[in-house]
Amino acid sequence: METKLKTVEKKSKKSKKSCGCQGKCTCEPKSKTRKACPRRSTVAVIKCDVGFGNTLFIRGEGAKNLSWDKGLALTFDEEEHAWCFRTSGKQPIEFKVLINDSKWSEGENFVLSPGRKQTFEPIFLYD
């Protein structure tokens, strides 16, 4: 009895990443020479207790509607247990956070890389 083997050829679908890239993408760079995927969101996770009834604001440059003159209110993300700023773009974002858009965080400005999710922990001095 003779057995015939069939070669089954699977059509491979390129896996679609959460960022929308197909196949290889640079969303999770392994080295600094790779660029971040432009389709992936840029997220600043800010871990800071601002006290009951207060809101954290962000001021800076490099993102739409972001300026040093007037802050944008951040939203508190229950899953992250932190304040979050989400945007997209291809350039770094330099920023500082403020309590109620009046009390500036201490230290140097933060820098958020495009296409990344980064966590920041600002320091506030209280009188």
C-alpha positions in Angstrom: 0.0 0.0 0.0 1.4 3.4 -1.0 0.9 6.5 1.1 0.8 9.8 -0.6 1.8 12.8 1.4 0.2 16.1 0.7 2.0 19.3 1.5 -0.3 21.7 3.2 0.6 25.2 2.7 -0.8 27.7 5.2 -1.4 31.2 4.1 0.2 33.2 6.9 -1.6 36.3 8.0 0.7 39.0 9.2 -0.2 39.5 12.8 -1.6 42.9 13.4 -0.1 44.6 16.4 -2.1 46.7 18.9 -0.5 49.8 17.3 -1.8 48.9 13.9 1.5 47.8 12.4 1.6 44.5 10.5 4.6 42.1 10.7 7.7 43.7 12.1 7.3 47.0 13.8 9.4 49.1 16.0 6.9 49.6 18.8 9.0 47.8 21.3 12.5 48.9 20.4 15.3 46.7 21.7 17.9 49.4 21.2 18.0 53.2 21.0 18.8 53.1 17.3 15.2 51.9 16.5 12.5 54.5 16.2 9.2 54.2 18.0 6.2 53.4 15.9 4.4 56.6 14.9 1.0 54.9 15.2 1.4 54.0 18.8 0.1 56.3 21.5 2.4 58.4 23.6 1.4 58.1 27.2 2.7 59.8 30.4 1.6 58.0 33.5 2.0 60.3 36.5 2.0 58.7 39.9 1.2 61.5 42.4 -1.2 62.0 45.3 -2.5 65.5 44.9 -5.0 65.3 47.7 -8.8 65.0 47.7 -10.6 67.5 45.5 -7.5 68.5 43.6 -6.7 67.9 39.9 -3.3 67.5 38.2 -2.6 69.6 35.1 0.1 69.4 32.5 2.0 72.2 30.7 4.7 72.0 28.1 5.4 71.7 24.4 5.6 69.1 21.7 2.0 67.9 21.7 -1.3 69.3 20.3 -2.9 71.9 22.6 0.0 71.8 25.1 1.5 75.1 26.1 3.6 76.6 28.9 0.9 79.3 29.5 -2.2 77.3 30.4 -2.4 73.7 31.7 -4.6 70.8 30.5 -6.4 68.9 33.2 -5.3 65.2 33.4 -7.6 62.3 33.8 -7.2 59.8 36.7 -7.0 56.3 35.2 -8.4 53.8 37.7 -6.5 50.8 36.0 -3.2 52.6 36.3 -4.0 54.2 39.7 -2.4 57.3 38.3 -3.0 60.5 36.3 -2.5 60.0 32.5 -1.8 62.1 29.5 -2.3 60.5 26.1 -1.4 61.9 22.8 0.2 60.9 19.5 3.0 62.5 17.5 6.6 62.0 16.3 8.4 64.4 18.5 9.4 64.4 22.2 7.2 66.2 24.7 8.8 68.3 27.4 6.5 69.0 30.3 5.8 69.8 33.9 2.8 69.0 36.0 0.9 71.3 38.4 -1.6 70.9 41.1 -4.8 72.8 40.2 -2.8 74.5 37.4 -1.0 76.7 40.0 1.5 74.7 42.1 4.4 73.6 39.9 6.3 70.3 40.5 9.9 70.6 41.6 13.0 69.8 39.6 13.8 69.6 35.9 11.2 69.3 33.1 10.1 65.8 32.2 10.7 64.5 28.7 8.3 61.9 27.1 9.6 60.0 24.1 7.2 59.6 21.2 5.3 56.3 20.8 6.2 55.2 24.4 4.4 54.8 27.7 6.5 56.2 30.5 5.9 56.6 34.2 6.9 59.8 36.1 6.8 60.7 39.8 6.8 64.4 40.3 7.7 66.0 43.7 5.7 68.8 45.2 6.9 70.9 48.2 4.2 72.0 50.6 4.4 75.1 52.7 
